Amino acid sequence: MRRRLAGPALVTVLLVAAACTVGAPPEDEGQGHDAGSSPTAGPWDVPGLVDRSGSPVAIPRPASVTGRTLDVTGFGADPAPDGGDDAPAIRSALAAAGDGDEVYLPPGTYDLRSADPSDRSANLVLRSGVDLRGAGRLRTVLRTSFDGEDDSRVIRGAAVHDVIVAGLSITSRHTGPLGEDPDDGGGGGGPKYGIHLSAADGRPSSRVLVEDVAVSRFERHGISVKSSREVVISGNRVADATAVGPGGQGYGIVIEGSAGRRDPDSADDARHNVVIGNRIDGRHLRHAILLQFPTHNNLIADNRIDGSILDAVDLHGEGEYLNEIRDNTVLDGRRAGIALGNSGGAKHQHDASGAGNWIHSNDLAGNRQGILVILGTPDTLIEDNSISAGARSTTGIELRNAPGTIVRGNRITGPAEDFWAIRLRRDRGADGRGAGIPERVLLEANEIHGVDRGVRIDAGRDITLAGNDLDGVHGEDLRVADGADVEVRPGPAPRRDGAEP
């Protein structure tokens, strides 16, 4: 039996020693979210930054510098552009630093022409307890000579902890075109990754802050966090991938677990990461923010995304569960503003995202779909989002095979021609994966104003409409196909567990 949980509206999390609060509405504003009983949920039941019991967790910020500031120019780095190789001097400063020290890069452009002798995939390798700080992303530039080498990374941290990377730009000497064609698997150049944080020997990276960093002219991921936890990506700028083809090209910020691993007790379980307050120009990105593999209980909040070639915020269809996505602004994407489930994947074939993701309080305007849920992604709560149509928009909220989805309290508007505020339809699947129809879906208390079309249900079973406000719909308020199992109620529906609304 499914049980209703009372947790997500209670989450208020302080980034320790930081000047920002990460959280959800006050206790009396939420109704709770049934996360379902999917085996991917493990011992966690409540979305967002919570522990197994559903209690809020504090995401620690690495401590401020307590030791020395090591200026890289004192080790031989030259901030004038187009000079020699500055990477050895910066590596020497990192090697000389101790716990609590910071390595400082004054304003200028630092040319990184060589790889670290201990890790040929990276220009610079982070050390636990040592910060790497520039004078600001508009003043300090790291420019790499990597140009398409396998797994190349400008900055790498493997199993590092208590590190701040801040105040610098990462770019490359690659001068070729930027990515534009999502079907072109060739092209590209520059480093594969700007910043790459990962586990090593079963130990995650943790307590890392990436702040006020700009990343551009990379091929795969701008900022990548793999099998790690308590990583905060805040106040950064990401743009201009050199390729956006299939197989992982052109992702802005990525949080991912390990392929095929669904054990939340493993040492490198990917959880409790925060992507907050970033600005992403998605015109040359395949996806702006992406979660993939069974990463869980992460927070994606207060980011602004302008344009995206495919789905802007994408839960990539490999078991991502109990994540909270809130208060983001996504504008003018060519596909969905927020999508759960994915039909692609050559090496790892995608299908459904996991159970219990919470999508709320986002502002989505001018995207083809505001929110899209497909391929069997279960028990998603979609509430209190503001969605407006643009000239290329087709649907505000579109559900295909999305069992147990709750769509509540959303505001959908925009006079775009042939735009449907909410649409339920059959899912054809992806090579046989995830085919089906919407089932056990609740559409409740949504406000649909000034749109061309209201609610369209082409297929579905156990679909309930309750208390939706359709005011000023220019065309059809409601279209239900023959054979669809739909109940329409004038007021709010009773809770699925029998409790009063």
C-alpha positions as CSV (number, residue, x, y, z in Angstrom):
1,M,0.0,0.0,0.0
2,R,1.3,3.5,-0.8
3,R,1.6,5.8,2.1
4,R,1.6,9.6,2.2
5,L,4.6,11.3,3.6
6,A,4.6,14.7,5.3
7,G,8.2,15.6,4.7
8,P,9.1,17.8,1.7
9,A,7.4,21.0,2.8
10,L,9.4,20.9,6.1
11,V,12.8,21.0,4.5
12,T,14.8,24.1,5.5
13,V,18.5,23.7,5.1
14,L,21.3,26.1,6.0
15,L,24.6,26.0,4.1
16,V,26.8,26.1,7.2
17,A,29.0,29.2,7.3
18,A,27.4,30.5,4.1
19,A,25.2,33.5,3.5
20,C,22.4,31.6,1.8
21,T,19.5,29.4,2.9
22,V,18.4,26.4,0.8
23,G,14.9,25.3,1.6
24,A,11.2,24.8,0.9
25,P,8.0,26.6,2.0
26,P,7.2,26.8,5.7
27,E,5.5,23.8,7.3
28,D,1.9,25.0,7.0
29,E,2.2,25.5,3.2
30,G,2.8,21.9,2.1
31,Q,0.6,18.8,1.8
32,G,3.4,16.3,1.6
33,H,4.3,14.0,-1.3
34,D,3.8,10.3,-1.7
35,A,7.1,9.1,-3.0
36,G,5.7,5.7,-3.8
37,S,7.3,2.3,-3.1
38,S,9.8,2.1,-6.0
39,P,12.8,-0.2,-5.1
40,T,15.0,2.6,-6.4
41,A,14.1,4.7,-3.4
42,G,16.0,2.6,-1.0
43,P,15.8,3.7,2.6
44,W,15.0,7.3,1.7
45,D,11.3,8.3,1.3
46,V,11.3,12.1,1.1
47,P,12.7,14.3,-1.7
48,G,15.2,17.0,-1.2
49,L,18.0,17.7,1.3
50,V,16.9,15.2,4.0
51,D,18.3,12.2,5.7
52,R,16.8,8.7,5.8
53,S,14.2,9.8,8.4
54,G,13.1,12.8,6.4
55,S,14.8,15.3,8.6
56,P,16.7,18.2,7.0
57,V,20.4,17.9,6.6
58,A,22.9,20.7,6.7
59,I,25.2,20.9,3.7
60,P,28.5,22.1,5.1
61,R,30.5,24.8,3.4
62,P,34.3,24.2,3.4
63,A,35.9,26.4,6.1
64,S,37.4,29.7,5.1
65,V,41.2,29.9,4.7
66,T,43.0,29.4,8.0
67,G,46.5,29.2,6.7
68,R,48.6,30.9,4.1
69,T,47.8,32.5,0.7
70,L,50.2,31.2,-1.9
71,D,50.4,33.5,-4.9
72,V,51.2,31.5,-8.1
73,T,53.3,34.4,-9.5
74,G,55.7,33.7,-6.7
75,F,56.2,30.2,-8.1
76,G,56.8,31.5,-11.7
77,A,53.4,31.8,-13.2
78,D,53.0,34.7,-15.6
79,P,49.5,36.3,-15.8
80,A,50.2,37.8,-19.2
81,P,48.4,35.9,-22.0
82,D,50.1,33.9,-24.7
83,G,53.2,33.3,-22.7
84,G,54.8,30.0,-21.7
85,D,53.2,27.2,-19.8
86,D,51.9,28.4,-16.4
87,A,50.6,25.0,-15.4
88,P,53.8,23.8,-13.7
89,A,54.0,26.9,-11.5
90,I,50.4,26.5,-10.4
91,R,51.0,22.8,-9.7
92,S,54.0,23.7,-7.6
93,A,51.9,26.1,-5.5
94,L,49.3,23.4,-5.0
95,A,52.0,21.0,-3.9
96,A,53.5,23.5,-1.5
97,A,50.1,24.2,0.2
98,G,49.0,22.6,3.4
99,D,45.7,22.0,5.0
100,G,43.8,25.4,5.4
101,D,46.0,27.2,2.7
102,E,44.8,28.7,-0.5
103,V,46.5,29.0,-3.9
104,Y,45.7,32.4,-5.3
105,L,45.8,33.5,-9.0
106,P,46.0,37.2,-9.4
107,P,44.2,38.9,-12.4
108,G,45.4,37.7,-15.8
109,T,45.3,34.9,-18.2
110,Y,47.2,31.7,-17.3
111,D,48.1,29.4,-20.2
112,L,47.9,25.7,-19.3
113,R,49.9,23.8,-21.9
114,S,50.8,20.6,-20.0
115,A,49.2,17.8,-18.0
116,D,49.9,16.9,-14.4
117,P,52.7,14.3,-14.3
118,S,50.7,12.2,-11.9
119,D,47.4,12.5,-13.9
120,R,47.9,12.9,-17.6
121,S,44.2,13.6,-18.0
122,A,44.3,16.9,-16.0
123,N,46.1,20.3,-16.1
124,L,45.5,20.8,-12.4
125,V,44.7,18.3,-9.6
126,L,43.0,19.5,-6.5
127,R,44.2,18.6,-3.0
128,S,42.0,18.1,0.0
129,G,42.0,21.1,2.4
130,V,43.5,23.5,-0.2
131,D,41.5,26.1,-2.0
132,L,42.1,27.4,-5.5
133,R,41.0,31.0,-5.9
134,G,41.2,33.6,-8.6
135,A,40.5,37.3,-8.4
136,G,37.0,36.9,-9.9
137,R,35.6,35.1,-13.0
138,L,35.9,38.3,-15.1
139,R,39.5,38.9,-14.0
140,T,41.3,35.5,-13.7
141,V,41.3,33.1,-16.7
142,L,42.7,29.6,-17.1
143,R,43.1,28.8,-20.8
144,T,43.9,25.2,-21.6
145,S,45.6,23.7,-24.6
146,F,43.7,20.4,-24.3
147,D,41.9,19.9,-27.6
148,G,39.8,16.7,-27.8
149,E,42.0,14.4,-25.7
150,D,40.1,11.5,-24.1
151,D,38.8,12.4,-20.6
152,S,40.8,15.6,-20.5
153,R,40.0,17.9,-17.6
154,V,41.2,21.4,-16.8
155,I,40.7,20.9,-13.0
156,R,40.2,17.5,-11.5
157,G,39.4,16.4,-7.9
158,A,39.2,12.7,-7.1
159,A,38.0,11.8,-3.6
160,V,38.9,15.4,-2.4
161,H,37.2,17.1,0.5
162,D,37.0,20.5,2.1
163,V,38.0,22.5,-1.1
164,I,36.8,25.8,-2.6
165,V,37.3,26.6,-6.2
166,A,36.3,30.2,-6.9
167,G,36.7,33.4,-8.8
168,L,38.0,32.3,-12.2
169,S,37.1,31.4,-15.8
170,I,38.0,28.2,-17.5
171,T,38.2,28.2,-21.3
172,S,40.3,26.7,-24.1
173,R,42.5,27.7,-27.0
174,H,40.1,25.9,-29.3
175,T,38.8,28.3,-32.0
176,G,36.5,26.0,-33.9
177,P,32.7,26.4,-34.1
178,L,30.3,25.9,-31.2
179,G,27.9,23.0,-31.0
180,E,24.6,23.4,-32.8
181,D,23.4,20.0,-34.2
182,P,22.2,17.5,-31.5
183,D,22.4,14.7,-34.1
184,D,26.0,15.3,-35.0
185,G,28.2,13.0,-32.9
186,G,31.4,14.4,-34.3
187,G,33.0,17.8,-34.0
188,G,34.0,19.3,-30.7
189,G,37.4,20.3,-29.3
190,G,38.9,21.8,-26.2
191,P,38.9,19.8,-23.0
192,K,36.3,17.2,-22.4
193,Y,35.5,18.7,-18.9
194,G,36.1,22.0,-17.3
195,I,35.9,20.9,-13.7
196,H,35.5,17.2,-12.9
197,L,34.9,16.0,-9.3
198,S,34.6,12.3,-8.7
199,A,35.1,9.4,-6.3
200,A,38.3,7.3,-6.1
201,D,38.8,3.9,-4.6
202,G,35.2,3.9,-3.3
203,R,35.6,7.3,-1.6
204,P,33.5,10.2,-2.7
205,S,34.5,13.8,-3.1
206,S,32.6,15.8,-0.5
207,R,32.3,19.2,1.1
208,V,33.4,21.0,-2.1
209,L,32.2,24.5,-3.2
210,V,32.5,25.7,-6.8
211,E,31.6,29.4,-6.8
212,D,31.9,32.3,-9.2
213,V,33.4,30.2,-11.9
214,A,32.8,30.6,-15.7
215,V,33.2,27.6,-18.0
216,S,33.2,27.7,-21.8
217,R,34.6,26.0,-24.9
218,F,34.5,22.5,-23.5
219,E,33.2,19.4,-25.3
220,R,31.3,17.2,-22.7
221,H,30.6,18.7,-19.3
222,G,31.2,22.2,-18.0
223,I,31.1,21.2,-14.3
224,S,30.8,17.5,-13.6
225,V,30.1,15.9,-10.2
226,K,30.2,12.0,-10.2
227,S,29.5,9.7,-7.3
228,S,30.0,12.4,-4.7
229,R,28.1,14.3,-2.1
230,E,27.8,17.6,-0.3
231,V,29.1,19.5,-3.4
232,V,27.7,23.0,-3.9
233,I,27.7,24.5,-7.4
234,S,26.8,28.2,-6.8
235,G,26.8,31.4,-8.7
236,N,28.6,30.1,-11.8
237,R,28.3,30.8,-15.5
238,V,28.3,28.0,-18.1
239,A,28.0,28.4,-21.9
240,D,29.3,27.5,-25.3
241,A,30.1,23.8,-25.6
242,T,32.0,22.9,-28.8
243,A,29.7,19.9,-29.5
244,V,26.2,18.9,-28.6
245,G,25.9,15.5,-30.2
246,P,24.7,12.2,-28.6
247,G,26.9,10.3,-26.1
248,G,27.4,13.0,-23.6
249,Q,28.4,16.1,-25.5
250,G,27.4,19.6,-24.5
251,Y,26.1,19.3,-20.9
252,G,26.4,22.4,-18.7
253,I,26.3,21.1,-15.0
254,V,26.0,17.4,-14.3
255,I,25.3,15.5,-11.1
256,E,25.6,11.7,-11.6
257,G,25.8,8.5,-9.7
258,S,27.4,5.2,-10.9
259,A,25.9,3.4,-13.9
260,G,23.9,0.4,-12.7
261,R,24.5,1.1,-9.0
262,R,21.4,1.6,-6.8
263,D,22.9,1.0,-3.4
264,P,22.5,4.1,-1.2
265,D,24.7,2.5,1.5
266,S,27.7,2.5,-0.9
267,A,30.5,4.9,0.0
268,D,30.2,6.8,-3.3
269,D,26.4,7.1,-3.3
270,A,25.7,10.4,-5.1
271,R,23.4,12.5,-2.9
272,H,23.0,15.8,-1.1
273,N,24.5,17.9,-3.8
274,V,23.2,21.5,-4.5
275,V,23.1,23.4,-7.8
276,I,21.9,26.9,-6.9
277,G,22.0,30.4,-8.3
278,N,23.8,29.6,-11.5
279,R,23.3,31.4,-14.9
280,I,23.4,29.1,-17.9
281,D,23.3,30.2,-21.6
282,G,22.0,27.1,-23.2
283,R,22.1,28.2,-26.9
284,H,25.1,25.9,-27.4
285,L,24.3,23.3,-24.8
286,R,22.5,20.0,-25.3
287,H,21.3,20.1,-21.7
288,A,21.9,22.9,-19.2
289,I,21.6,20.9,-16.0
290,L,21.5,17.1,-16.0
291,L,21.1,14.4,-13.3
292,Q,21.8,10.9,-14.4
293,F,22.2,7.4,-13.0
294,P,20.6,6.8,-9.6
295,T,21.6,10.0,-7.9
296,H,19.1,11.1,-5.2
297,N,18.1,13.7,-2.7
298,N,19.8,16.6,-4.6
299,L,18.6,20.2,-4.8
300,I,18.5,22.1,-8.1
301,A,17.3,25.6,-7.2
302,D,17.2,29.3,-8.2
303,N,19.1,28.8,-11.5
304,R,18.4,30.8,-14.7
305,I,18.7,29.0,-18.0
306,D,18.3,30.9,-21.3
307,G,17.6,28.5,-24.2
308,S,18.7,24.9,-24.6
309,I,18.9,22.7,-27.6
310,L,17.3,19.7,-25.9
311,D,15.6,19.5,-22.5
312,A,17.1,22.2,-20.3
313,V,16.8,20.5,-16.8
314,D,17.0,16.8,-17.6
315,L,16.6,13.8,-15.3
316,H,18.2,11.5,-17.8
317,G,16.2,8.3,-17.5
318,E,18.4,6.1,-15.4
319,G,16.8,5.9,-12.0
320,E,17.3,9.4,-10.6
321,Y,15.0,9.7,-7.6
322,L,13.8,11.9,-4.8
323,N,15.4,15.1,-6.2
324,E,13.9,18.5,-5.6
325,I,13.9,21.0,-8.5
326,R,12.5,24.4,-7.5
327,D,12.5,28.1,-8.2
328,N,14.4,27.8,-11.4
329,T,13.7,30.1,-14.4
330,V,13.9,28.4,-17.8
331,L,13.3,30.5,-20.9
332,D,12.9,29.7,-24.6
333,G,14.2,26.1,-24.7
334,R,13.8,24.2,-28.0
335,R,12.4,21.2,-26.0
336,A,11.1,20.8,-22.5
337,G,12.0,23.2,-19.7
338,I,12.2,20.3,-17.2
339,A,12.0,16.6,-18.3
340,L,11.9,13.3,-16.5
341,G,12.9,10.3,-18.4
342,N,14.9,10.1,-21.6
343,S,14.7,8.0,-24.7
344,G,18.4,8.3,-25.8
345,G,21.6,6.6,-24.9
346,A,23.9,4.5,-27.0
347,K,26.2,3.1,-24.3
348,H,23.6,3.3,-21.5
349,Q,20.1,3.0,-22.8
350,H,17.8,5.4,-21.0
351,D,14.2,5.1,-20.0
352,A,12.5,6.1,-16.8
353,S,13.7,8.4,-14.0
354,G,13.2,7.1,-10.5
355,A,10.3,7.7,-8.1
356,G,9.4,10.7,-6.0
357,N,11.0,13.6,-7.7
358,W,9.5,17.0,-6.6
359,I,9.2,19.7,-9.3
360,H,7.8,22.9,-7.8
361,S,7.7,26.7,-7.9
362,N,9.6,27.0,-11.2
363,D,9.0,29.7,-13.8
364,L,9.0,28.2,-17.3
365,A,8.4,30.4,-20.3
366,G,8.5,29.9,-24.0
367,N,9.8,26.3,-24.0
368,R,8.3,23.7,-26.3
369,Q,6.9,21.9,-23.3
370,G,7.1,23.3,-19.8
371,I,7.4,20.0,-18.0
372,L,7.5,16.5,-19.7
373,V,7.3,13.1,-17.9
374,I,7.8,9.9,-20.0
375,L,8.8,6.3,-20.2
376,G,7.4,5.0,-16.9
377,T,8.8,7.6,-14.6
378,P,6.7,7.1,-11.4
379,D,5.2,9.2,-8.6
380,T,6.3,12.7,-9.6
381,L,4.9,15.7,-7.8
382,I,4.5,18.7,-10.1
383,E,3.1,21.7,-8.1
384,D,3.0,25.5,-8.0
385,N,4.9,26.0,-11.2
386,S,4.2,29.0,-13.5
387,I,4.2,28.0,-17.1
388,S,3.7,30.4,-20.0
389,A,3.6,29.6,-23.7
390,G,5.7,31.2,-26.4
391,A,5.5,31.0,-30.2
392,R,7.0,27.5,-30.4
393,S,5.3,26.0,-27.4
394,T,3.0,23.0,-27.8
395,T,2.2,21.9,-24.2
396,G,2.4,23.3,-20.7
397,I,2.6,20.0,-18.9
398,E,2.8,16.7,-20.9
399,L,2.5,13.3,-19.3
400,R,2.9,10.1,-21.2
401,N,3.8,6.9,-19.3
402,A,4.0,8.6,-15.9
403,P,2.2,6.4,-13.3
404,G,1.2,8.1,-10.1
405,T,2.0,11.6,-11.1
406,I,0.3,14.5,-9.2
407,V,-0.2,17.8,-11.0
408,R,-1.4,20.4,-8.5
409,G,-1.7,24.1,-8.2
410,N,0.2,25.0,-11.4
411,R,-0.6,28.3,-13.3
412,I,-0.5,27.9,-17.1
413,T,-1.1,30.8,-19.5
414,G,-0.2,32.0,-23.0
415,P,-2.2,32.5,-26.2
416,A,0.0,30.4,-28.5
417,E,-1.9,28.8,-31.3
418,D,-2.8,25.1,-30.7
419,F,-1.1,25.1,-27.3
420,W,-2.6,22.7,-24.7
421,A,-2.2,23.6,-21.1
422,I,-2.1,20.0,-20.0
423,R,-2.0,16.9,-22.2
424,L,-1.9,13.2,-21.4
425,R,-1.1,10.8,-24.2
426,R,0.2,7.3,-25.0
427,D,3.9,6.7,-24.7
428,R,5.3,4.9,-27.7
429,G,8.5,4.1,-25.7
430,A,12.1,3.9,-26.9
431,D,13.0,0.7,-28.7
432,G,10.4,-1.1,-26.6
433,R,11.4,0.6,-23.3
434,G,8.8,2.5,-21.3
435,A,5.8,2.2,-23.6
436,G,2.4,2.6,-22.0
437,I,-0.3,5.1,-21.1
438,P,-0.8,7.5,-18.2
439,E,-2.2,5.8,-15.1
440,R,-3.2,6.9,-11.6
441,V,-2.8,10.6,-12.5
442,L,-4.3,13.4,-10.4
443,L,-4.8,16.9,-12.0
444,E,-6.0,19.1,-9.1
445,A,-6.5,22.8,-8.5
446,N,-4.5,24.0,-11.6
447,E,-5.2,27.5,-12.9
448,I,-5.4,27.6,-16.7
449,H,-6.0,31.1,-18.0
450,G,-5.9,32.8,-21.4
451,V,-4.7,29.7,-23.4
452,D,-5.7,28.4,-26.7
453,R,-6.7,24.9,-25.4
454,G,-7.2,23.6,-21.9
455,V,-6.8,19.9,-20.9
456,R,-6.5,17.1,-23.5
457,I,-6.5,13.4,-22.5
458,D,-5.8,11.1,-25.5
459,A,-5.2,8.0,-23.3
460,G,-5.2,7.1,-19.7
461,R,-6.5,4.9,-16.9
462,D,-7.6,6.1,-13.4
463,I,-7.3,9.8,-14.3
464,T,-8.9,12.3,-11.9
465,L,-9.6,15.9,-12.5
466,A,-10.6,17.9,-9.5
467,G,-11.1,21.6,-8.9
468,N,-9.2,22.9,-11.9
469,D,-9.9,26.5,-12.9
470,L,-10.1,27.1,-16.7
471,D,-10.9,30.7,-17.2
472,G,-10.8,32.4,-20.6
473,V,-9.7,29.3,-22.6
474,H,-10.2,30.3,-26.2
475,G,-10.9,26.9,-27.6
476,E,-11.8,23.6,-26.0
477,D,-11.7,23.4,-22.2
478,L,-11.5,19.7,-22.0
479,R,-11.1,16.9,-24.6
480,V,-11.2,13.3,-23.6
481,A,-10.7,10.5,-26.1
482,D,-13.0,7.5,-26.3
483,G,-11.7,4.8,-24.1
484,A,-9.9,7.0,-21.6
485,D,-10.8,6.3,-18.0
486,V,-11.4,9.8,-16.6
487,E,-13.3,11.1,-13.6
488,V,-14.1,14.8,-13.4
489,R,-14.9,16.3,-10.0
490,P,-15.9,19.9,-9.3
491,G,-13.8,20.3,-6.2
492,P,-10.5,19.0,-4.9
493,A,-10.1,15.3,-4.8
494,P,-9.7,13.4,-1.6
495,R,-6.1,12.4,-0.8
496,R,-5.0,9.1,-2.2
497,D,-4.6,7.7,1.3
498,G,-8.1,8.6,2.3
499,A,-7.1,11.7,4.3
500,E,-9.1,14.9,4.0
501,P,-7.6,17.5,1.6
